Structure formats: structure tokens, C-alpha cells
Amino acid sequence: MKILLMIFLTCLNIYLISYLQAWFFADKSLFFPLLMISLIMFYFIVALVKAIVAKDRHNVLLYLGCIFVSVLGPPILFLLVFNFQGYF
């Protein structure tokens, strides 16, 4: 039961992150690309938990960096692209 609850909460978290990022850009067509990015982030979160359990400090820092990039990377990238194209 705990595993099903964790899977449900993780899926909900991925959906909300994608929706909020798409809402931030006020462009709902970005929802599915951002959903894919969030799924990649989920992979790194799972790997991070495994690294923490194994007490592997090098991999913990690596996966934390990957999660940081996958959360902040798309908004920064889109802002840079749209800014250079004169949208803002």
C-alpha cells in the first residue's frame, strides 16, 4: 500500500510541476515537453534515493545537481530564448 501511495504522489508531483511550469510561460502547449522533462527528473529522484540509501556521497551530489538542472533549466532556457526573440 505504501508503494502505491508513493507512486501516486510522485505522479501527482510530476503533473503539478509540469502544469506550473507551463502556466508560468502562459503557454499550455508546453505542457507535454515539460512533462517529459519532469519524468526525467523523477528518474534522477529515484536514483538519488538509491544513492542516499547506499550512502554514496559522490552520486548523491551528482543526482542533486541533475534534479536542480531539470527543475530550473527549462524556465531559464525558455526565458533566454523568448527574451532574445523579443517576446519580453
Biopython code that builds the backbone (N, CA, C, O; Angstrom):
import numpy as np
from Bio.PDB.StructureBuilder import StructureBuilder

atoms = [
    (1, "MET", "N", (0.820, -1.203, 0.000)),
    (1, "MET", "CA", (0.000, 0.000, 0.000)),
    (1, "MET", "C", (0.862, 1.265, 0.000)),
    (1, "MET", "O", (0.548, 2.243, -0.679)),
    (2, "LYS", "N", (1.964, 1.230, 0.780)),
    (2, "LYS", "CA", (2.852, 2.391, 0.821)),
    (2, "LYS", "C", (3.440, 2.676, -0.558)),
    (2, "LYS", "O", (3.569, 3.831, -0.964)),
    (3, "ILE", "N", (3.793, 1.615, -1.268)),
    (3, "ILE", "CA", (4.408, 1.790, -2.588)),
    (3, "ILE", "C", (3.416, 2.427, -3.552)),
    (3, "ILE", "O", (3.785, 3.323, -4.311)),
    (4, "LEU", "N", (2.165, 1.983, -3.534)),
    (4, "LEU", "CA", (1.154, 2.575, -4.413)),
    (4, "LEU", "C", (0.922, 4.047, -4.072)),
    (4, "LEU", "O", (0.764, 4.878, -4.966)),
    (5, "LEU", "N", (0.903, 4.359, -2.795)),
    (5, "LEU", "CA", (0.737, 5.751, -2.382)),
    (5, "LEU", "C", (1.914, 6.602, -2.851)),
    (5, "LEU", "O", (1.722, 7.726, -3.316)),
    (6, "MET", "N", (3.131, 6.072, -2.731)),
    (6, "MET", "CA", (4.309, 6.814, -3.179)),
    (6, "MET", "C", (4.279, 7.027, -4.686)),
    (6, "MET", "O", (4.635, 8.104, -5.165)),
    (7, "ILE", "N", (3.858, 6.012, -5.440)),
    (7, "ILE", "CA", (3.766, 6.143, -6.895)),
    (7, "ILE", "C", (2.721, 7.193, -7.262)),
    (7, "ILE", "O", (2.956, 8.022, -8.141)),
    (8, "PHE", "N", (1.578, 7.162, -6.598)),
    (8, "PHE", "CA", (0.527, 8.144, -6.871)),
    (8, "PHE", "C", (0.999, 9.560, -6.565)),
    (8, "PHE", "O", (0.802, 10.467, -7.373)),
    (9, "LEU", "N", (1.621, 9.757, -5.405)),
    (9, "LEU", "CA", (2.091, 11.090, -5.035)),
    (9, "LEU", "C", (3.185, 11.577, -5.978)),
    (9, "LEU", "O", (3.258, 12.767, -6.286)),
    (10, "THR", "N", (4.027, 10.669, -6.432)),
    (10, "THR", "CA", (5.075, 11.053, -7.378)),
    (10, "THR", "C", (4.469, 11.474, -8.708)),
    (10, "THR", "O", (4.885, 12.479, -9.285)),
    (11, "CYS", "N", (3.496, 10.724, -9.199)),
    (11, "CYS", "CA", (2.830, 11.090, -10.458)),
    (11, "CYS", "C", (2.123, 12.437, -10.319)),
    (11, "CYS", "O", (2.167, 13.263, -11.231)),
    (12, "LEU", "N", (1.482, 12.652, -9.194)),
    (12, "LEU", "CA", (0.825, 13.935, -8.951)),
    (12, "LEU", "C", (1.843, 15.073, -8.927)),
    (12, "LEU", "O", (1.596, 16.151, -9.468)),
    (13, "ASN", "N", (2.977, 14.826, -8.302)),
    (13, "ASN", "CA", (4.035, 15.827, -8.241)),
    (13, "ASN", "C", (4.559, 16.152, -9.637)),
    (13, "ASN", "O", (4.765, 17.322, -9.958)),
    (14, "ILE", "N", (4.775, 15.143, -10.462)),
    (14, "ILE", "CA", (5.253, 15.354, -11.830)),
    (14, "ILE", "C", (4.232, 16.167, -12.619)),
    (14, "ILE", "O", (4.599, 17.091, -13.344)),
    (15, "TYR", "N", (2.960, 15.828, -12.479)),
    (15, "TYR", "CA", (1.908, 16.554, -13.185)),
    (15, "TYR", "C", (1.878, 18.019, -12.753)),
    (15, "TYR", "O", (1.799, 18.916, -13.592)),
    (16, "LEU", "N", (1.943, 18.256, -11.448)),
    (16, "LEU", "CA", (1.872, 19.632, -10.945)),
    (16, "LEU", "C", (3.082, 20.456, -11.365)),
    (16, "LEU", "O", (2.939, 21.629, -11.712)),
    (17, "ILE", "N", (4.271, 19.859, -11.339)),
    (17, "ILE", "CA", (5.464, 20.592, -11.777)),
    (17, "ILE", "C", (5.321, 20.987, -13.237)),
    (17, "ILE", "O", (5.611, 22.125, -13.604)),
    (18, "SER", "N", (4.875, 20.054, -14.074)),
    (18, "SER", "CA", (4.717, 20.353, -15.499)),
    (18, "SER", "C", (3.664, 21.428, -15.718)),
    (18, "SER", "O", (3.859, 22.339, -16.523)),
    (19, "TYR", "N", (2.551, 21.324, -15.007)),
    (19, "TYR", "CA", (1.479, 22.296, -15.181)),
    (19, "TYR", "C", (1.921, 23.686, -14.728)),
    (19, "TYR", "O", (1.643, 24.681, -15.396)),
    (20, "LEU", "N", (2.610, 23.747, -13.588)),
    (20, "LEU", "CA", (3.052, 25.051, -13.085)),
    (20, "LEU", "C", (4.085, 25.688, -14.003)),
    (20, "LEU", "O", (4.077, 26.903, -14.201)),
    (21, "GLN", "N", (4.979, 24.867, -14.568)),
    (21, "GLN", "CA", (5.955, 25.429, -15.494)),
    (21, "GLN", "C", (5.265, 25.915, -16.764)),
    (21, "GLN", "O", (5.622, 26.967, -17.294)),
    (22, "ALA", "N", (4.280, 25.164, -17.258)),
    (22, "ALA", "CA", (3.549, 25.600, -18.448)),
    (22, "ALA", "C", (2.734, 26.860, -18.138)),
    (22, "ALA", "O", (2.636, 27.759, -18.973)),
    (23, "TRP", "N", (2.154, 26.921, -16.942)),
    (23, "TRP", "CA", (1.391, 28.106, -16.546)),
    (23, "TRP", "C", (2.304, 29.315, -16.417)),
    (23, "TRP", "O", (1.912, 30.435, -16.745)),
    (24, "PHE", "N", (3.525, 29.088, -15.936)),
    (24, "PHE", "CA", (4.485, 30.177, -15.791)),
    (24, "PHE", "C", (4.748, 30.842, -17.138)),
    (24, "PHE", "O", (4.921, 32.059, -17.210)),
    (25, "PHE", "N", (4.778, 30.050, -18.197)),
    (25, "PHE", "CA", (5.001, 30.601, -19.526)),
    (25, "PHE", "C", (3.701, 30.985, -20.218)),
    (25, "PHE", "O", (3.728, 31.498, -21.337)),
    (26, "ALA", "N", (2.554, 30.743, -19.568)),
    (26, "ALA", "CA", (1.230, 31.044, -20.128)),
    (26, "ALA", "C", (1.052, 30.404, -21.499)),
    (26, "ALA", "O", (0.399, 30.966, -22.378)),
    (27, "ASP", "N", (1.631, 29.240, -21.668)),
    (27, "ASP", "CA", (1.531, 28.527, -22.944)),
    (27, "ASP", "C", (1.298, 27.055, -22.630)),
    (27, "ASP", "O", (2.234, 26.325, -22.302)),
    (28, "LYS", "N", (0.043, 26.626, -22.735)),
    (28, "LYS", "CA", (-0.288, 25.249, -22.373)),
    (28, "LYS", "C", (0.280, 24.228, -23.364)),
    (28, "LYS", "O", (0.307, 23.033, -23.071)),
    (29, "SER", "N", (0.733, 24.691, -24.532)),
    (29, "SER", "CA", (1.329, 23.748, -25.481)),
    (29, "SER", "C", (2.679, 23.240, -24.980)),
    (29, "SER", "O", (3.206, 22.256, -25.499)),
    (30, "LEU", "N", (3.235, 23.908, -23.974)),
    (30, "LEU", "CA", (4.498, 23.455, -23.396)),
    (30, "LEU", "C", (4.294, 22.351, -22.370)),
    (30, "LEU", "O", (5.269, 21.824, -21.834)),
    (31, "PHE", "N", (3.050, 21.990, -22.087)),
    (31, "PHE", "CA", (2.784, 21.046, -21.005)),
    (31, "PHE", "C", (3.462, 19.704, -21.238)),
    (31, "PHE", "O", (4.133, 19.198, -20.339)),
    (32, "PHE", "N", (3.305, 19.112, -22.421)),
    (32, "PHE", "CA", (3.845, 17.769, -22.641)),
    (32, "PHE", "C", (5.371, 17.739, -22.700)),
    (32, "PHE", "O", (5.967, 16.814, -22.148)),
    (33, "PRO", "N", (6.039, 18.713, -23.347)),
    (33, "PRO", "CA", (7.506, 18.706, -23.238)),
    (33, "PRO", "C", (7.990, 18.850, -21.796)),
    (33, "PRO", "O", (8.959, 18.209, -21.389)),
    (34, "LEU", "N", (7.306, 19.696, -21.033)),
    (34, "LEU", "CA", (7.697, 19.860, -19.640)),
    (34, "LEU", "C", (7.369, 18.617, -18.827)),
    (34, "LEU", "O", (8.056, 18.314, -17.852)),
    (35, "LEU", "N", (6.326, 17.898, -19.219)),
    (35, "LEU", "CA", (6.016, 16.637, -18.557)),
    (35, "LEU", "C", (7.138, 15.636, -18.779)),
    (35, "LEU", "O", (7.513, 14.911, -17.858)),
    (36, "MET", "N", (7.675, 15.589, -19.989)),
    (36, "MET", "CA", (8.788, 14.681, -20.267)),
    (36, "MET", "C", (10.019, 15.067, -19.439)),
    (36, "MET", "O", (10.718, 14.198, -18.918)),
    (37, "ILE", "N", (10.274, 16.350, -19.323)),
    (37, "ILE", "CA", (11.402, 16.803, -18.501)),
    (37, "ILE", "C", (11.178, 16.410, -17.043)),
    (37, "ILE", "O", (12.118, 16.022, -16.349)),
    (38, "SER", "N", (9.941, 16.510, -16.583)),
    (38, "SER", "CA", (9.634, 16.132, -15.208)),
    (38, "SER", "C", (9.792, 14.633, -14.995)),
    (38, "SER", "O", (10.195, 14.201, -13.916)),
    (39, "LEU", "N", (9.482, 13.840, -16.011)),
    (39, "LEU", "CA", (9.690, 12.394, -15.896)),
    (39, "LEU", "C", (11.175, 12.071, -15.782)),
    (39, "LEU", "O", (11.571, 11.187, -15.022)),
    (40, "ILE", "N", (11.988, 12.789, -16.539)),
    (40, "ILE", "CA", (13.436, 12.607, -16.414)),
    (40, "ILE", "C", (13.880, 12.990, -15.005)),
    (40, "ILE", "O", (14.722, 12.319, -14.409)),
    (41, "MET", "N", (13.309, 14.071, -14.479)),
    (41, "MET", "CA", (13.625, 14.486, -13.119)),
    (41, "MET", "C", (13.225, 13.397, -12.127)),
    (41, "MET", "O", (13.933, 13.163, -11.147)),
    (42, "PHE", "N", (12.101, 12.734, -12.371)),
    (42, "PHE", "CA", (11.666, 11.649, -11.494)),
    (42, "PHE", "C", (12.698, 10.531, -11.476)),
    (42, "PHE", "O", (12.975, 9.958, -10.422)),
    (43, "TYR", "N", (13.276, 10.214, -12.649)),
    (43, "TYR", "CA", (14.316, 9.187, -12.700)),
    (43, "TYR", "C", (15.484, 9.576, -11.794)),
    (43, "TYR", "O", (16.012, 8.740, -11.061)),
    (44, "PHE", "N", (15.882, 10.841, -11.847)),
    (44, "PHE", "CA", (17.002, 11.280, -11.018)),
    (44, "PHE", "C", (16.636, 11.276, -9.538)),
    (44, "PHE", "O", (17.496, 11.033, -8.691)),
    (45, "ILE", "N", (15.368, 11.542, -9.215)),
    (45, "ILE", "CA", (14.948, 11.485, -7.811)),
    (45, "ILE", "C", (15.042, 10.052, -7.294)),
    (45, "ILE", "O", (15.513, 9.821, -6.180)),
    (46, "VAL", "N", (14.596, 9.093, -8.101)),
    (46, "VAL", "CA", (14.699, 7.685, -7.703)),
    (46, "VAL", "C", (16.163, 7.301, -7.522)),
    (46, "VAL", "O", (16.519, 6.635, -6.550)),
    (47, "ALA", "N", (17.011, 7.720, -8.462)),
    (47, "ALA", "CA", (18.436, 7.418, -8.356)),
    (47, "ALA", "C", (19.046, 8.088, -7.127)),
    (47, "ALA", "O", (19.926, 7.520, -6.479)),
    (48, "LEU", "N", (18.578, 9.294, -6.807)),
    (48, "LEU", "CA", (19.073, 9.996, -5.621)),
    (48, "LEU", "C", (18.723, 9.229, -4.355)),
    (48, "LEU", "O", (19.557, 9.082, -3.462)),
    (49, "VAL", "N", (17.494, 8.742, -4.277)),
    (49, "VAL", "CA", (17.087, 7.976, -3.096)),
    (49, "VAL", "C", (17.936, 6.718, -2.970)),
    (49, "VAL", "O", (18.360, 6.363, -1.871)),
    (50, "LYS", "N", (18.186, 6.040, -4.091)),
    (50, "LYS", "CA", (19.032, 4.843, -4.049)),
    (50, "LYS", "C", (20.448, 5.191, -3.597)),
    (50, "LYS", "O", (21.053, 4.443, -2.829)),
    (51, "ALA", "N", (20.980, 6.318, -4.066)),
    (51, "ALA", "CA", (22.334, 6.724, -3.670)),
    (51, "ALA", "C", (22.387, 7.089, -2.191)),
    (51, "ALA", "O", (23.377, 6.806, -1.517)),
    (52, "ILE", "N", (21.321, 7.719, -1.681)),
    (52, "ILE", "CA", (21.284, 8.061, -0.253)),
    (52, "ILE", "C", (21.241, 6.792, 0.586)),
    (52, "ILE", "O", (21.927, 6.688, 1.603)),
    (53, "VAL", "N", (20.430, 5.826, 0.156)),
    (53, "VAL", "CA", (20.332, 4.569, 0.893)),
    (53, "VAL", "C", (21.676, 3.843, 0.885)),
    (53, "VAL", "O", (22.071, 3.250, 1.889)),
    (54, "ALA", "N", (22.384, 3.891, -0.260)),
    (54, "ALA", "CA", (23.686, 3.235, -0.365)),
    (54, "ALA", "C", (24.805, 4.068, 0.253)),
    (54, "ALA", "O", (25.945, 3.606, 0.324)),
    (55, "LYS", "N", (24.503, 5.278, 0.698)),
    (55, "LYS", "CA", (25.469, 6.198, 1.310)),
    (55, "LYS", "C", (26.648, 6.469, 0.379)),
    (55, "LYS", "O", (27.808, 6.426, 0.788)),
    (56, "ASP", "N", (26.323, 6.748, -0.874)),
    (56, "ASP", "CA", (27.325, 7.066, -1.889)),
    (56, "ASP", "C", (27.313, 8.575, -2.106)),
    (56, "ASP", "O", (26.504, 9.093, -2.876)),
    (57, "ARG", "N", (28.206, 9.270, -1.427)),
    (57, "ARG", "CA", (28.187, 10.739, -1.411)),
    (57, "ARG", "C", (28.377, 11.343, -2.801)),
    (57, "ARG", "O", (27.723, 12.330, -3.138)),
    (58, "HIS", "N", (29.262, 10.764, -3.611)),
    (58, "HIS", "CA", (29.521, 11.315, -4.946)),
    (58, "HIS", "C", (28.251, 11.289, -5.798)),
    (58, "HIS", "O", (27.925, 12.282, -6.448)),
    (59, "ASN", "N", (27.536, 10.171, -5.801)),
    (59, "ASN", "CA", (26.316, 10.068, -6.605)),
    (59, "ASN", "C", (25.194, 10.932, -6.050)),
    (59, "ASN", "O", (24.371, 11.431, -6.817)),
    (60, "VAL", "N", (25.140, 11.121, -4.741)),
    (60, "VAL", "CA", (24.118, 11.995, -4.155)),
    (60, "VAL", "C", (24.278, 13.408, -4.698)),
    (60, "VAL", "O", (23.298, 14.032, -5.104)),
    (61, "LEU", "N", (25.509, 13.917, -4.708)),
    (61, "LEU", "CA", (25.744, 15.265, -5.234)),
    (61, "LEU", "C", (25.450, 15.335, -6.725)),
    (61, "LEU", "O", (24.899, 16.326, -7.207)),
    (62, "LEU", "N", (25.815, 14.287, -7.457)),
    (62, "LEU", "CA", (25.555, 14.251, -8.897)),
    (62, "LEU", "C", (24.055, 14.311, -9.178)),
    (62, "LEU", "O", (23.614, 15.095, -10.018)),
    (63, "TYR", "N", (23.278, 13.496, -8.487)),
    (63, "TYR", "CA", (21.838, 13.460, -8.739)),
    (63, "TYR", "C", (21.145, 14.721, -8.233)),
    (63, "TYR", "O", (20.165, 15.161, -8.834)),
    (64, "LEU", "N", (21.631, 15.308, -7.147)),
    (64, "LEU", "CA", (21.072, 16.588, -6.703)),
    (64, "LEU", "C", (21.290, 17.663, -7.762)),
    (64, "LEU", "O", (20.406, 18.482, -8.014)),
    (65, "GLY", "N", (22.464, 17.657, -8.377)),
    (65, "GLY", "CA", (22.734, 18.598, -9.463)),
    (65, "GLY", "C", (21.822, 18.367, -10.647)),
    (65, "GLY", "O", (21.340, 19.324, -11.253)),
    (66, "CYS", "N", (21.576, 17.108, -10.989)),
    (66, "CYS", "CA", (20.683, 16.785, -12.112)),
    (66, "CYS", "C", (19.257, 17.240, -11.828)),
    (66, "CYS", "O", (18.585, 17.762, -12.718)),
    (67, "ILE", "N", (18.793, 17.049, -10.606)),
    (67, "ILE", "CA", (17.446, 17.491, -10.240)),
    (67, "ILE", "C", (17.363, 19.014, -10.308)),
    (67, "ILE", "O", (16.381, 19.563, -10.806)),
    (68, "PHE", "N", (18.386, 19.689, -9.812)),
    (68, "PHE", "CA", (18.426, 21.153, -9.847)),
    (68, "PHE", "C", (18.349, 21.660, -11.283)),
    (68, "PHE", "O", (17.599, 22.589, -11.583)),
    (69, "VAL", "N", (19.130, 21.041, -12.168)),
    (69, "VAL", "CA", (19.135, 21.458, -13.574)),
    (69, "VAL", "C", (17.797, 21.155, -14.236)),
    (69, "VAL", "O", (17.301, 21.967, -15.016)),
    (70, "SER", "N", (17.200, 19.994, -13.938)),
    (70, "SER", "CA", (15.943, 19.638, -14.598)),
    (70, "SER", "C", (14.777, 20.494, -14.115)),
    (70, "SER", "O", (13.803, 20.669, -14.847)),
    (71, "VAL", "N", (14.855, 21.031, -12.895)),
    (71, "VAL", "CA", (13.790, 21.910, -12.407)),
    (71, "VAL", "C", (13.973, 23.331, -12.934)),
    (71, "VAL", "O", (13.022, 23.945, -13.418)),
    (72, "LEU", "N", (15.200, 23.852, -12.839)),
    (72, "LEU", "CA", (15.433, 25.246, -13.204)),
    (72, "LEU", "C", (15.866, 25.435, -14.651)),
    (72, "LEU", "O", (15.770, 26.540, -15.185)),
    (73, "GLY", "N", (16.335, 24.383, -15.284)),
    (73, "GLY", "CA", (16.834, 24.501, -16.653)),
    (73, "GLY", "C", (15.800, 24.960, -17.660)),
    (73, "GLY", "O", (16.045, 25.935, -18.370)),
    (74, "PRO", "N", (14.645, 24.298, -17.756)),
    (74, "PRO", "CA", (13.658, 24.696, -18.772)),
    (74, "PRO", "C", (13.162, 26.130, -18.634)),
    (74, "PRO", "O", (13.111, 26.837, -19.640)),
    (75, "PRO", "N", (12.790, 26.606, -17.427)),
    (75, "PRO", "CA", (12.345, 28.004, -17.355)),
    (75, "PRO", "C", (13.426, 28.994, -17.771)),
    (75, "PRO", "O", (13.148, 29.960, -18.482)),
    (76, "ILE", "N", (14.654, 28.755, -17.330)),
    (76, "ILE", "CA", (15.746, 29.668, -17.692)),
    (76, "ILE", "C", (15.994, 29.626, -19.187)),
    (76, "ILE", "O", (16.180, 30.668, -19.815)),
    (77, "LEU", "N", (15.998, 28.427, -19.767)),
    (77, "LEU", "CA", (16.236, 28.288, -21.204)),
    (77, "LEU", "C", (15.146, 28.993, -22.008)),
    (77, "LEU", "O", (15.446, 29.731, -22.946)),
    (78, "PHE", "N", (13.888, 28.771, -21.646)),
    (78, "PHE", "CA", (12.793, 29.407, -22.374)),
    (78, "PHE", "C", (12.829, 30.926, -22.220)),
    (78, "PHE", "O", (12.576, 31.655, -23.179)),
    (79, "LEU", "N", (13.142, 31.399, -21.020)),
    (79, "LEU", "CA", (13.224, 32.845, -20.829)),
    (79, "LEU", "C", (14.326, 33.452, -21.684)),
    (79, "LEU", "O", (14.145, 34.522, -22.264)),
    (80, "LEU", "N", (15.465, 32.777, -21.765)),
    (80, "LEU", "CA", (16.551, 33.286, -22.605)),
    (80, "LEU", "C", (16.144, 33.313, -24.075)),
    (80, "LEU", "O", (16.383, 34.298, -24.773)),
    (81, "VAL", "N", (15.525, 32.221, -24.544)),
    (81, "VAL", "CA", (15.126, 32.141, -25.959)),
    (81, "VAL", "C", (14.073, 33.195, -26.269)),
    (81, "VAL", "O", (14.204, 33.921, -27.254)),
    (82, "PHE", "N", (13.023, 33.293, -25.439)),
    (82, "PHE", "CA", (11.962, 34.257, -25.704)),
    (82, "PHE", "C", (12.464, 35.689, -25.578)),
    (82, "PHE", "O", (12.019, 36.569, -26.315)),
    (83, "ASN", "N", (13.384, 35.928, -24.654)),
    (83, "ASN", "CA", (13.913, 37.271, -24.475)),
    (83, "ASN", "C", (14.703, 37.704, -25.704)),
    (83, "ASN", "O", (14.589, 38.851, -26.137)),
    (84, "PHE", "N", (15.498, 36.806, -26.271)),
    (84, "PHE", "CA", (16.275, 37.153, -27.456)),
    (84, "PHE", "C", (15.384, 37.316, -28.683)),
    (84, "PHE", "O", (15.757, 38.010, -29.629)),
    (85, "GLN", "N", (14.213, 36.686, -28.676)),
    (85, "GLN", "CA", (13.306, 36.815, -29.814)),
    (85, "GLN", "C", (12.357, 37.998, -29.648)),
    (85, "GLN", "O", (11.524, 38.240, -30.521)),
    (86, "GLY", "N", (12.464, 38.732, -28.560)),
    (86, "GLY", "CA", (11.674, 39.942, -28.378)),
    (86, "GLY", "C", (10.294, 39.720, -27.800)),
    (86, "GLY", "O", (9.423, 40.577, -27.950)),
    (87, "TYR", "N", (10.065, 38.581, -27.133)),
    (87, "TYR", "CA", (8.748, 38.344, -26.538)),
    (87, "TYR", "C", (8.567, 39.136, -25.256)),
    (87, "TYR", "O", (7.439, 39.464, -24.890)),
    (88, "PHE", "N", (9.661, 39.450, -24.563)),
    (88, "PHE", "CA", (9.553, 40.170, -23.292)),
    (88, "PHE", "C", (10.136, 41.555, -23.440)),
    (88, "PHE", "O", (10.145, 42.327, -22.482)),
]
sb = StructureBuilder()
sb.init_structure("model")
sb.init_model(0)
sb.init_chain("A")
sb.init_seg("    ")
for serial, (resi, resn, name, xyz) in enumerate(atoms, 1):
    if name == "N":
        sb.init_residue(resn, " ", resi, " ")
    sb.init_atom(name, np.array(xyz, "f"), 0.0, 1.0, " ", f" {name:<3s}", serial, name[0])
structure = sb.get_structure()
